[in-house]
Amino acid sequence: MTDAAVNDLPLAPSGYADGFARAMLPPVEEWPELRFDSPELQYPQRLNAVAELFQVALVRGWNGRTALIGARERLSYAELSARVDRIAHVLRHDLRLATGNRVLLRGANCPMMAACILAVIKAGCIAVPTMPLLRARELDTIAERARVDAVLSAASLRAEVDAMARPGLPLLLFDDPDSPAGLEARMAAHDAPFAAPDTAADDVCLISFTSGTTGVPKGTMHFHRDLLAICDCFPRHTLRSRIDDVFIGTPPLAFTFGLGGLLLFPLRVGASAVLIEKLTPETLLKAIEEQRATVCFTAPTFYRQMAQLADRFDLSSLTRSVSAGEALPVATRAAWKEASGLEMIDGIGATEMLHIFISAAGADVRPGATGKPVPGYVACILDAHGLPAGPGVIGRLAVKGPTGCRYLDDPRQRDYVVNGWNITGDAYEMDEDGYFHYRSRLDDMIISAGYNIAGAEVEEALLHHPAVAECGVVGRADPERGQVVEAHVVLKPGHAASSDTALALQEFVKARIAPYKYPRVVRFREQLPRTETGKLQRFKLRMNEG
């Protein structure tokens, strides 16, 4: 099946009684071209992704293997499957949800949150996971956009749900075993296996909202086949996941980086995942040591902080470390390699694409480059005229593969998808060997006195200074130069936030990169504004917020 043929075919008949999701999809002509070029990406027209994961586990004899490890419990594949079935019965029988209904989920990383997400999808409903730190106003926006029909929430997070302006919305609390009305109590009444309803491979099963680095989150709609496709691309070909792997990391399950890396990827190969909430760099290192984790997923900021503490822990079990969520500075890669002995697996993904689509591992790593397209995806650089450019040109990163952008009733669909390409919003450059090098977010390119300056390059230079713990660089409006480079810097303990320090940082940058790129303004901060997924919110720096 060719990529063009996929877009020419009509959608398969939906298995949902509630047609909201189908109706809210963008017109097919506004979708990106989809590619299913390898045998493992050929999926049947009728498919329930979670039922497929557990069926494979049963057939391959994994039921006795450990699936999830939490702070207070361990679940085998059989136990996780049974829990998912019980929750699915509660959703369909007790709450009387119809197939295609949307369920908003709130919870930190733990086996129960994972089971709830899986159960919503297996029940033929649509999961709408949300970050634990979101407030009632933000939840209201998501609930209204997705027209949610019920909420599953950890009891510890119910306050913001109660404060939502949606009276009468069914709410079930979990991690509240003593409550006679809680989810655990209702689950106890159901012990029969749950038969997944007939659903189409291209029925929406997940609506993920972007993390808000621009301040305006968008709902991204993903199909059952998408959940399997991300398992059969990056982890299969680049990460090379194995049955004996133990996955661990920090990204929330509500973030597609975490949903894939800490739940779907391990379940696809019979591996285990450690799900622990509120990890710090130190407690993550401790958990790696205690659980003998082999694969770690987290953001560059965490790796930079972990590198300073790594010599206090036994990390000998760790064989692969994956960085994504934002650009990986060369200085952070080097510090982590020196501390752990591991060459970082960098990657770029997007909520719109569901997971990583450009990466490199092992001998294929080239420091300073994100990598090459993951098998299953193709990518190019588009120049100012929207045409594919050759090596050495900085332009818009464009991607195609088995997953792609489908916004929930949002006119920004036409900005993200252009001529069949997913336009990620990143400025990249490709070298002669086909490696892709990150330059900046397109809206973060600073134009000062006619020069194009990538904020990421200035950040990279600053991070090499021994006084800098972390930094963010943005453009600040200037009447003479159009914009000037402004650096927001968090200093390491023992360094004073003074004009002398600012001058030292400016001179340091001038000595490392072209002098016109140095930060003409240096602002010291106690911390940088970040999303719950660890991404730097540069729009807040530009507004001097956070």
C-alpha positions in Angstrom: 0.0 0.0 0.0 1.5 3.3 -1.0 1.4 6.5 1.1 -0.8 8.2 -1.6 -3.2 5.3 -1.6 -3.8 5.6 2.2 -5.1 9.2 1.9 -7.2 8.3 -1.1 -9.1 5.6 0.7 -12.2 6.5 2.7 -12.2 5.9 6.4 -13.3 2.5 7.5 -16.8 2.3 9.0 -16.5 3.5 12.6 -17.2 1.1 15.4 -18.4 3.9 17.7 -22.0 4.8 18.6 -20.9 8.4 19.4 -19.7 10.0 16.2 -18.2 13.2 17.8 -14.6 12.3 17.1 -15.1 11.5 13.4 -17.1 14.7 13.0 -14.3 16.8 14.6 -11.5 15.3 12.4 -10.1 17.8 9.8 -11.2 17.1 6.2 -9.1 14.2 4.7 -7.7 16.6 2.1 -6.1 18.5 5.0 -4.4 15.5 6.5 -0.7 14.8 6.0 0.3 12.0 3.6 0.6 8.7 5.5 3.2 6.1 4.8 3.1 2.4 5.8 6.2 1.3 4.0 7.3 -1.7 6.0 5.5 -5.0 6.7 5.2 -4.3 10.5 3.2 -1.2 9.7 0.4 -3.1 7.9 -2.5 -3.2 10.3 -6.0 -4.8 9.9 -8.9 -2.5 9.3 -10.6 -3.6 12.5 -8.4 -3.1 15.5 -8.4 -2.2 19.2 -4.8 -1.3 20.1 -5.0 -2.3 23.8 -6.8 -5.6 23.0 -4.0 -6.3 20.5 -1.3 -5.6 23.1 -2.8 -8.0 25.6 -3.6 -10.7 23.0 0.0 -10.7 21.9 1.1 -11.0 25.5 -1.2 -14.0 26.0 -0.1 -15.8 22.8 3.6 -15.3 23.5 3.4 -16.5 27.1 4.1 -13.2 28.9 1.2 -13.3 31.3 3.5 -14.2 34.2 6.0 -11.6 33.4 6.1 -8.3 35.3 4.5 -5.5 33.4 4.4 -2.5 35.7 6.3 -1.6 38.9 4.9 1.1 41.1 5.8 2.6 44.4 3.5 0.2 46.2 2.7 -2.6 43.8 3.9 -4.8 41.0 1.5 -6.1 38.3 2.1 -9.0 36.0 0.7 -8.9 32.4 -2.1 -11.1 33.5 -2.9 -8.9 36.6 -2.7 -5.7 34.5 -5.0 -7.3 31.9 -7.5 -8.3 34.5 -7.4 -4.8 36.1 -8.0 -3.2 32.7 -11.0 -5.4 32.0 -12.5 -4.6 35.4 -12.2 -0.9 34.8 -13.6 -1.3 31.2 -16.7 -3.0 32.7 -17.1 -0.1 35.1 -17.0 2.4 32.3 -19.4 0.6 30.1 -21.8 -1.0 32.6 -21.7 1.3 35.7 -21.3 4.6 34.0 -23.1 3.5 30.9 -20.6 5.1 28.6 -21.1 4.6 24.9 -18.4 3.7 22.5 -16.7 6.8 21.2 -17.4 8.8 24.5 -14.5 10.8 25.8 -13.0 10.2 29.3 -10.8 12.8 30.9 -8.0 11.2 33.0 -6.1 12.7 35.9 -3.3 11.0 37.7 0.4 10.9 38.3 2.6 8.1 36.9 1.5 4.9 38.7 0.1 1.5 37.7 -3.5 2.6 38.3 -3.3 5.6 36.0 -1.7 3.3 33.3 -4.5 0.8 33.8 -7.2 3.5 33.5 -5.8 4.8 30.2 -5.6 1.3 28.8 -9.1 0.5 30.0 -10.7 3.6 28.4 -9.2 2.6 25.0 -10.1 -1.1 25.3 -13.6 -0.2 26.3 -14.0 1.6 22.9 -13.9 5.0 24.5 -11.5 7.9 23.8 -8.8 8.7 26.4 -8.1 12.4 27.2 -5.2 12.3 29.6 -4.3 15.5 31.4 -1.2 16.7 33.3 -1.5 16.5 37.1 -0.6 20.2 37.6 -3.4 21.6 35.4 -5.9 23.9 37.1 -9.6 23.9 36.9 -9.7 26.6 34.2 -7.3 24.7 32.0 -9.2 21.5 32.6 -12.5 23.2 31.7 -11.0 24.3 28.3 -9.9 20.7 27.6 -13.2 19.2 28.7 -15.2 21.7 26.6 -13.0 21.2 23.5 -13.2 17.4 23.8 -16.8 17.3 25.0 -15.8 14.8 27.7 -18.5 12.5 29.1 -16.8 11.3 32.3 -13.7 11.8 34.5 -11.4 9.3 36.1 -9.1 11.0 38.6 -6.7 10.2 41.4 -8.3 11.1 44.7 -5.4 13.3 45.5 -6.2 15.5 42.4 -9.9 15.8 42.8 -9.9 19.5 44.1 -9.3 20.9 40.6 -11.9 18.6 39.1 -14.5 19.7 41.7 -13.7 23.3 40.8 -14.4 22.8 37.1 -17.5 24.5 35.8 -19.1 21.3 34.6 -21.7 20.2 37.1 -23.1 16.7 36.7 -20.1 15.3 34.9 -19.6 11.8 36.1 -16.5 11.5 38.3 -14.9 8.3 39.6 -11.9 8.5 41.9 -9.1 5.9 42.1 -6.3 5.3 44.6 -9.0 5.7 47.1 -9.6 2.0 48.1 -11.5 2.8 51.3 -14.3 4.7 49.5 -17.4 2.6 48.8 -18.1 4.8 45.8 -14.5 4.8 44.4 -13.3 3.1 41.3 -11.6 0.2 43.2 -14.9 -0.6 45.0 -16.8 -0.7 41.7 -14.1 -2.8 40.0 -14.6 -5.5 42.7 -18.0 -6.2 41.3 -16.6 -7.2 37.9 -14.4 -10.2 37.4 -15.4 -11.4 33.9 -13.1 -10.9 31.0 -14.1 -7.8 28.9 -14.5 -8.3 25.2 -13.3 -5.2 23.3 -16.0 -3.8 21.0 -15.5 -3.8 17.2 -13.5 -0.7 16.4 -11.8 0.5 13.3 -8.1 0.9 13.1 -8.7 4.6 12.2 -11.2 5.2 15.0 -9.8 7.9 17.4 -8.8 6.4 20.7 -6.7 9.2 22.1 -6.9 13.0 22.2 -3.7 14.5 23.5 -3.4 18.2 24.2 -0.2 19.9 23.4 1.8 21.0 26.4 1.4 24.7 26.0 4.9 25.9 25.1 3.1 28.5 23.0 0.4 29.2 25.6 -2.4 27.8 23.4 -2.7 24.0 23.6 -4.3 22.1 20.7 -6.1 18.8 20.8 -4.3 16.1 18.7 -6.4 13.1 17.6 -4.8 9.7 17.3 -6.1 6.4 16.0 -5.8 2.8 17.3 -3.3 2.0 14.6 -1.2 5.0 15.6 -0.6 3.6 19.1 0.9 0.4 17.5 2.8 2.3 14.8 4.9 4.3 17.2 5.8 1.0 19.0 6.9 -0.5 15.6 9.1 2.4 14.6 11.5 4.1 17.1 11.6 1.4 19.8 11.9 -1.4 17.2 14.6 0.1 14.9 16.5 2.7 17.0 16.0 1.9 20.7 15.9 -1.9 19.9 13.7 -2.7 22.9 14.0 -6.2 24.3 11.8 -8.4 26.5 14.3 -8.1 29.4 14.3 -4.3 29.4 13.1 -2.3 32.4 11.9 1.1 31.3 12.0 4.1 33.7 11.7 7.9 33.4 10.0 11.1 34.2 7.6 12.1 31.4 3.9 12.0 32.5 1.7 9.3 31.0 -0.5 12.3 29.9 2.4 13.4 27.6 2.8 11.3 24.5 6.6 11.0 25.2 5.7 9.2 28.5 2.7 7.3 27.2 4.9 5.7 24.5 8.2 5.4 26.4 6.8 4.3 29.8 3.8 2.2 28.8 3.2 1.3 25.2 6.8 0.5 24.2 7.4 -1.9 27.0 4.0 -3.6 26.6 4.7 -4.2 22.9 7.8 -6.3 23.6 7.0 -8.0 26.9 9.2 -5.7 29.0 8.6 -4.0 32.3 8.0 -0.3 33.2 8.7 1.5 36.5 6.0 4.1 37.1 6.8 6.5 40.0 5.4 9.9 40.6 7.2 13.1 41.5 10.7 12.0 40.6 13.7 14.3 41.1 17.1 13.8 39.5 18.3 12.1 42.7 15.3 9.9 43.2 15.3 8.9 39.5 19.0 7.8 39.9 18.1 5.9 43.1 15.2 4.2 41.3 17.4 3.2 38.4 19.8 1.6 40.9 17.1 -0.2 42.9 15.0 -1.4 40.0 18.0 -2.3 37.8 16.5 -0.2 35.0 17.9 -0.6 31.5 16.2 2.2 29.6 15.7 5.8 30.8 13.4 8.4 29.2 13.7 12.0 30.4 14.4 15.6 29.3 17.8 17.2 28.8 17.5 19.3 32.0 17.1 16.2 34.1 20.2 14.6 32.5 22.2 17.7 33.1 21.3 17.6 36.8 21.7 13.8 37.1 25.2 14.0 35.6 26.4 15.9 38.7 25.0 13.2 41.0 25.6 10.0 39.0 28.8 9.0 40.8 26.8 8.3 44.0 24.7 5.5 42.4 25.2 2.2 40.7 24.0 2.7 37.1 25.6 -0.4 35.7 22.2 -1.8 34.6 21.4 1.2 32.4 22.2 0.4 28.7 20.2 3.2 26.9 19.2 6.7 27.8 16.7 8.7 25.6 16.5 12.4 25.6 13.5 14.3 24.0 11.1 17.0 24.8 13.5 19.8 23.8 16.8 20.2 22.1 19.7 18.3 23.6 22.8 20.6 24.2 26.1 19.2 23.2 27.4 20.1 26.7 24.6 18.1 28.3 25.3 15.1 26.1 29.0 15.2 27.0 28.4 15.6 30.7 26.0 12.6 30.8 28.4 10.4 28.8 31.3 11.3 31.2 29.1 10.5 34.2 27.3 7.4 32.9 29.5 6.1 30.1 26.4 6.1 27.8 26.0 7.8 24.5 22.7 9.6 24.6 19.9 8.7 22.2 18.6 12.0 21.2 15.2 12.3 19.5 12.7 14.8 18.2 9.0 14.0 18.4 5.8 16.0 18.6 2.4 15.5 20.2 1.0 15.9 16.6 3.1 12.9 15.5 2.7 11.0 18.8 6.4 10.1 19.3 10.0 10.3 18.1 10.6 10.4 14.3 14.2 11.5 14.0 16.9 9.9 16.2 20.2 8.0 16.3 21.7 5.4 18.6 25.0 3.7 19.2 27.6 4.1 16.5 25.1 6.1 14.4 25.2 9.0 16.9 26.8 12.2 15.7 27.1 14.7 18.6 25.4 18.0 17.6 22.9 16.2 15.4 19.5 14.9 16.4 19.9 12.0 14.0 18.3 10.6 10.8 14.6 9.8 10.2 13.5 6.7 12.1 12.6 3.8 9.7 9.0 4.3 8.8 9.4 8.1 8.5 10.9 10.4 5.9 12.0 14.0 6.5 13.3 17.0 4.6 14.1 20.7 5.0 11.8 23.1 3.2 13.3 26.4 2.0 11.7 29.8 2.0 9.8 28.8 -1.2 8.4 25.6 0.4 10.6 23.4 -1.7 12.9 20.6 -0.4 16.4 22.0 0.2 19.7 20.3 0.0 22.4 20.2 2.6 23.5 23.3 4.4 20.2 25.2 4.2 18.4 26.1 7.4 14.6 25.8 6.9 11.4 24.2 8.1 11.6 20.6 9.2 9.0 18.6 7.3 8.1 14.9 8.1 5.9 12.1 6.8 5.2 8.7 8.3 2.6 6.3 9.6 1.4 9.0 12.1 0.5 12.6 11.5 -1.3 15.7 12.6 -5.1 15.7 12.9 -6.2 18.6 15.1 -9.5 18.5 16.9 -11.6 21.1 15.0 -8.8 23.6 14.8 -8.0 25.9 11.8 -4.3 25.6 12.7 -4.4 22.2 10.9 -3.7 24.1 7.7 -0.5 25.6 9.3 0.8 22.3 10.5 0.1 20.3 7.3 1.4 21.8 4.1 1.4 19.8 0.8 1.2 16.6 2.7 4.1 17.3 5.0 3.9 17.7 8.8 5.6 21.1 9.5 6.8 20.7 13.1 7.6 24.4 13.7 11.4 23.6 14.1 14.2 25.2 12.1 16.6 22.4 11.1 19.6 22.0 8.8 20.6 18.7 7.1 24.2 17.9 6.5 25.9 16.0 3.5 25.4 12.7 5.3 21.7 13.1 5.9 21.9 14.0 9.6 19.4 16.6 10.8 20.8 19.4 13.1 18.4 21.5 15.3 18.8 25.2 15.0 15.8 26.7 16.8 12.0 26.8 16.9 10.8 28.8 13.9 9.2 31.3 16.2 12.4 31.5 18.3 14.7 32.7 15.5 16.1 36.0 16.6 16.7 38.6 13.8 19.0 41.3 15.1 20.5 44.0 12.8 19.8 41.8 9.8 21.5 38.7 11.3 19.6 35.5 12.0 20.5 34.1 15.4 19.4 30.8 16.8 18.7 31.0 20.5 19.7 27.4 20.9 23.2 28.1 19.7 23.6 30.9 22.3 22.2 28.6 25.0 24.7 26.0 24.1 27.6 28.4 24.4 26.3 29.6 27.8 25.9 26.1 29.2 29.6 25.5 28.8 30.3 28.2 31.4 31.0 26.7 34.8 28.6 29.1 36.5 25.5 28.3 34.4 23.1 25.7 35.7 20.5 26.3 32.9 19.5 29.1 30.6 16.9 30.3 28.0 17.6 32.7 25.2 14.9 34.8 23.4 14.7 37.9 21.3 13.7 41.2 22.9 12.3 44.0 20.8 14.8 46.8 20.2 14.2 50.1 18.4 17.7 50.2 16.8 18.4 46.5 16.0 14.9 45.1 15.6 15.6 42.5 18.3 18.5 41.9 20.7 19.5 38.6 22.2 18.4 38.3 25.8 19.6 35.5 28.1 17.7 34.3 31.1 20.2 32.5 33.3 20.0 30.3 36.4 23.3 30.2 38.2 24.9 27.3 40.1 25.3 27.7 43.8 28.2 29.8 44.8 28.0 32.3 41.9 26.6 35.8 42.4 24.0 37.3 40.2 25.9 40.5 39.5 26.9 42.8 36.6 30.4 41.4 36.8 28.9 37.9 36.2 26.8 39.1 33.4 29.8 40.7 31.7 31.8 37.5 32.2 29.1 35.5 30.5 28.9 37.9 27.6 32.6 37.8 27.0 32.5 34.0 27.3 29.9 33.7 24.6 31.8 36.1 22.3 34.9 33.9 22.6 32.9 30.7 21.6 30.6 31.8 18.8 30.4 34.8 16.4 30.5 37.9 18.6 27.3 39.4 17.1 25.4 36.5 18.7 26.3 37.4 22.2 23.4 38.2 24.7 23.3 42.0 25.0 20.9 41.5 27.9 21.5 39.0 30.7 18.7 38.4 33.3 19.3 36.2 36.3 16.5 34.0 37.6 16.0 31.5 40.4 14.3 29.1 37.9 13.0 29.0 34.3 9.4 28.6 33.4 8.7 25.1 32.1 5.8 23.0 31.2 5.0 19.9 33.3 6.8 17.9 30.7 10.0 19.9 31.2 9.8 22.1 28.0 11.1 25.6 28.4 8.2 28.2 27.9 10.1 30.8 25.9 6.9 32.8 25.4 6.9 33.5 29.2 10.5 34.6 29.0 9.6 37.0 26.2 6.8 38.4 28.4 9.1 38.4 31.5 6.8 35.9 33.2 7.4 32.7 35.1 
